[in-house]
Amino acid sequence: KDPDHVALTTDLPSEKLPAGDLGTDVHVHKGGSAFIVEFLTLRGNTIAVTTLKKNQIRAVSGREVAHARDLSKA
């Protein structure tokens, strides 16, 4: 199975990631109760890798549009 793209449903101030930022689910824990998610810049540099609860992310659909923001202004 390919990694899934997910969106944050809550802000992660410690990682400087607001709700709506996109990440890739790279590992599923405990039958889906928690996920390791990697967040990247558009050039592929890792911003954060963090473990999140199921209610902190949601799957993204093919009908959504990505939005770019400058990480240095976070």
Secondary structure as UniProt FT lines:
FT   STRAND          4..8
FT   HELIX           13..15
FT   TURN            19..20
FT   STRAND          22..29
FT   HELIX           30..32
FT   STRAND          34..40
FT   TURN            42..43
FT   STRAND          46..53
FT   HELIX           54..56
FT   STRAND          57..59
FT   TURN            62..63
FT   HELIX           71..73
//
